[in-house]
Amino acid sequence: QQQQQQQQQQQAEDDIEDYALEPVITARYPKEDYPDQPLNIRLPQFCHPEGTDFIFPTREYKMPRIHHFVLTDSLGGKQYGTCLTVYEEFFPPGKEGEEYREKKKKDKSLPTFYAPRVLCLLSTYPYLSSFRTYLTQLYRLATSTNVMTAPIERYVQNICSEIPAPPPGAFEVKLNILGSTVRFWAPPADQPIPYVSLPFKVLFECLDIGNVLFAWYTLACERKVLLVSSQLSLLTVCAEILQSLLFPMRWSHLYIPVLPRSLSPMLDAPMPYLC
C-alpha cells in the first residue's frame, strides 16, 4: 500500500511538471487602450521570447531577470518594453492543485514548483536603463523590506501617469525609490535619446572595435544584422546603441532586437533587418 501511495504521489508530481502554462494578462494599467496606442496582441510572446509553447512549472527556482524588447507599429512608431520576470510558487488550478497544496502543508519534503510571472513596463521613450533600475528597486521594495506603504499597483500608476517625461534640453526628472535615484533626461531635440539614456560602454564590452565598426558599416549599407547573446538584457540595449550611432541617418527597416521564437521565420525575409 505504501508503494502504491508513492507511485500515486510521483504521478501527481509528474502531472504538475507536464502542466502547460498559457501566458495571460492578469492585470494592466490603464485598463483601456489609448486611442493612438492600442496594446499589442503579441505582447505575451515578447514577455516570454523563448516561446509561449514551452512554459512549464519547474522544480528549480530561478533568480529574477530583466530583459527589454521593442514593438513597432504599422506607422513605424516604437514602444519599448522592460520586463521583470520572477518565479513564484505554483499550484495547478482546480481540485488537483488544492489537494497538492494540502499535502505539502503536511509533508514539507514534497517538491515546490515554480512558474514565471512578468511585470512589464511599456513606454514610447527608450529609457531602458532607468526602467531597469526602477523595476529592480520596486521588486526589492516589495519582497525584502517592510517599508512599502502602498500596493504595487500604486507605484505602477505613479510612474505611468504622474512622472512627466523631460522636455528636450538640459532638464531632467529624478525619481527616488528605496534610496536609489532614477533619472530621466533628454538631449536637445535634434539628437537621439539613447545618447544620454543608455550606457554605450556595454556595446564595447560585448564587441571589439573592429566588430562595432563592421556592424555600423553593415547597417549603413542596409544589410541584415543578427545579434546573438546568452543574456536577453543585452540585446535591445546594444541594438539601440547601434541605431543611435547611425545618426543623423535612421534605420527604417525591420527592427526586432529580441525576436520571439514564434517570429523566427522572419529571419528568412528578403529584406534588411536588425534582430
C-alpha positions in Angstrom: 0.0 0.0 0.0 2.9 2.4 0.8 4.4 1.6 -2.6 1.1 2.4 -4.3 0.9 5.7 -2.4 4.4 6.6 -3.5 3.5 5.8 -7.1 0.4 8.0 -6.9 2.4 10.8 -5.4 5.1 10.5 -8.1 2.4 10.6 -10.8 0.9 13.7 -9.3 4.3 15.5 -9.3 4.8 14.4 -13.0 1.4 15.7 -13.9 2.3 19.2 -12.4 5.6 19.3 -14.3 3.8 18.4 -17.6 1.2 21.1 -17.0 1.4 23.5 -19.9 1.1 27.2 -19.0 -0.5 29.7 -21.3 0.5 33.3 -20.7 -2.4 35.7 -20.0 -2.6 39.3 -18.9 -3.9 39.2 -15.3 -3.8 43.0 -14.7 -2.9 46.1 -16.6 -2.8 49.9 -16.3 -4.5 51.7 -17.8 -7.4 49.3 -18.2 -8.4 50.8 -21.5 -6.2 51.3 -24.6 -5.0 54.8 -25.6 -6.7 55.7 -28.9 -3.3 56.0 -30.6 -1.5 53.3 -28.7 -3.5 50.0 -28.6 -2.0 47.2 -26.6 -0.1 44.9 -29.0 -1.7 41.4 -29.2 1.8 39.8 -29.4 2.8 41.2 -26.0 2.9 37.8 -24.2 5.2 36.5 -26.9 7.7 39.3 -26.2 7.4 38.8 -22.4 8.3 35.1 -23.0 10.6 35.2 -26.1 11.8 31.7 -25.5 8.4 30.5 -26.7 4.9 30.5 -25.2 4.5 26.8 -26.1 7.4 25.9 -23.8 6.3 27.3 -20.4 6.0 24.6 -17.8 6.3 24.5 -14.0 9.8 23.8 -12.8 11.2 22.5 -9.5 14.2 24.8 -9.9 13.9 28.3 -8.5 15.3 30.8 -10.9 16.6 34.2 -9.9 14.6 37.3 -11.2 15.7 38.6 -14.6 15.1 41.7 -16.7 15.0 42.0 -20.4 13.9 44.6 -22.9 12.1 44.5 -26.2 10.8 46.8 -28.9 7.4 46.8 -30.6 6.9 48.6 -33.9 3.5 49.6 -35.3 2.5 49.9 -38.9 3.4 53.6 -38.9 6.9 53.0 -37.6 6.2 54.1 -34.1 8.0 52.3 -31.3 7.1 51.0 -27.9 9.9 50.0 -25.6 9.2 47.2 -23.1 11.1 46.4 -19.9 10.1 43.1 -18.3 10.9 41.8 -14.8 10.4 38.0 -14.7 10.1 36.4 -11.2 9.3 32.9 -10.3 6.5 32.2 -7.9 5.3 29.1 -6.2 2.8 27.3 -8.5 -0.2 25.1 -7.8 -2.4 23.8 -10.6 -5.9 25.3 -10.7 -8.8 23.3 -9.5 -9.1 20.2 -7.3 -5.7 18.8 -8.2 -3.9 22.0 -7.0 -5.9 22.2 -3.8 -5.0 18.6 -3.0 -1.3 19.1 -3.6 -1.4 22.3 -1.5 -2.9 20.4 1.4 -0.4 17.6 1.1 2.5 20.0 1.0 1.4 21.6 4.2 1.6 18.2 5.9 4.7 16.9 4.2 7.4 19.5 3.8 9.5 17.1 1.8 7.3 17.4 -1.2 8.9 19.4 -4.0 8.0 23.0 -4.7 7.1 24.0 -8.2 7.6 27.5 -9.7 6.1 29.3 -12.6 7.1 32.7 -14.2 5.2 35.9 -13.6 6.2 39.0 -15.6 5.8 42.7 -14.7 6.1 44.7 -18.0 6.6 48.4 -18.3 5.8 49.9 -21.8 6.9 53.3 -22.9 7.4 55.3 -26.1 10.7 56.5 -24.7 13.9 54.4 -24.7 14.8 54.9 -21.1 15.8 51.3 -20.8 18.4 51.7 -18.0 16.1 53.9 -15.9 13.2 51.5 -16.3 15.5 48.6 -15.4 16.6 50.3 -12.2 13.0 51.2 -11.3 11.7 47.7 -11.7 14.7 46.2 -9.8 14.2 48.6 -6.9 10.4 48.0 -6.9 10.9 44.3 -6.7 13.3 44.8 -3.7 10.8 47.1 -2.1 8.0 44.6 -2.4 9.9 41.4 -1.3 12.7 42.3 1.0 11.6 45.3 3.0 8.7 46.4 5.2 8.6 50.0 4.1 6.2 49.6 1.2 3.3 51.8 2.2 1.1 51.4 -0.8 0.1 48.5 -3.1 2.4 47.8 -6.0 -0.3 49.0 -8.4 0.1 52.5 -6.9 3.8 52.6 -7.8 2.9 51.5 -11.4 0.3 54.2 -11.7 2.8 56.8 -10.4 5.5 56.1 -13.0 2.9 55.7 -15.8 0.7 58.7 -15.1 2.4 61.1 -12.7 6.1 61.2 -13.6 6.4 63.6 -16.6 8.7 63.0 -19.5 11.6 65.5 -19.5 11.5 68.1 -22.3 14.4 68.2 -24.8 17.4 70.1 -23.5 19.2 70.3 -20.2 16.2 69.4 -17.9 16.0 66.1 -16.1 13.4 64.3 -13.9 14.6 62.5 -10.8 12.6 59.7 -9.0 13.8 58.3 -5.7 12.9 54.7 -4.8 14.4 52.7 -1.9 17.4 55.0 -1.7 18.1 54.8 -5.4 17.8 57.8 -7.8 16.2 57.0 -11.2 17.0 59.8 -13.7 15.1 60.7 -16.9 16.6 63.3 -19.1 16.6 64.1 -22.8 19.3 65.7 -25.1 18.5 68.6 -27.5 15.6 67.8 -29.8 17.9 67.2 -32.8 19.7 64.3 -31.1 18.6 60.7 -30.2 17.6 60.0 -26.7 19.9 56.9 -26.4 22.8 59.4 -26.4 22.1 60.1 -22.7 19.8 57.2 -21.7 21.9 54.2 -22.5 25.4 53.0 -21.3 27.4 53.0 -24.5 30.2 51.1 -22.8 28.0 48.0 -22.8 28.4 47.7 -26.6 32.1 48.0 -26.4 32.3 45.4 -23.6 30.5 42.9 -25.8 32.2 43.7 -29.1 35.7 44.8 -30.0 36.2 48.0 -32.1 36.5 46.0 -35.3 33.2 44.3 -34.9 31.4 47.5 -33.8 32.7 49.3 -37.0 31.7 46.3 -39.1 28.2 46.3 -37.6 27.9 50.0 -38.2 29.1 49.6 -41.8 26.6 46.7 -42.4 23.7 48.8 -41.1 24.8 51.9 -43.1 24.7 49.7 -46.2 21.2 48.5 -45.2 22.0 44.8 -44.9 21.0 42.1 -42.4 22.4 42.1 -38.9 21.5 39.4 -36.3 22.5 39.9 -32.7 23.0 36.8 -30.5 23.6 36.8 -26.8 23.1 34.4 -23.9 21.8 37.4 -21.9 18.5 38.8 -23.1 19.0 42.0 -21.3 21.9 43.0 -23.6 20.2 42.6 -27.0 17.9 45.6 -27.1 20.4 47.9 -25.3 23.1 47.0 -27.9 20.7 47.3 -30.8 19.5 50.8 -29.7 23.1 51.9 -29.3 24.0 50.7 -32.8 21.0 52.5 -34.2 22.0 55.8 -32.5 25.4 55.5 -34.0 23.8 55.9 -37.4 22.6 59.4 -36.5 21.8 61.6 -38.5 20.8 58.6 -40.6 18.0 56.5 -39.4 17.3 52.7 -39.5 13.9 52.3 -41.2 13.8 48.5 -41.9 12.7 45.5 -39.9 13.7 46.0 -36.2 13.1 43.3 -33.6 16.1 43.2 -31.2 14.5 40.5 -29.1 12.9 38.1 -31.5 10.4 35.7 -30.0 10.7 32.1 -31.1 7.3 32.3 -32.9 8.6 35.1 -35.2 11.9 33.4 -36.1 10.7 32.7 -39.7 11.1 36.5 -40.3 14.9 35.9 -40.5 14.3 34.4 -44.0 12.7 37.6 -45.2 14.4 39.1 -48.3 14.9 42.5 -46.7 17.4 44.3 -44.4 16.8 43.7 -40.7 18.3 44.3 -37.3 17.3 41.5 -35.0 
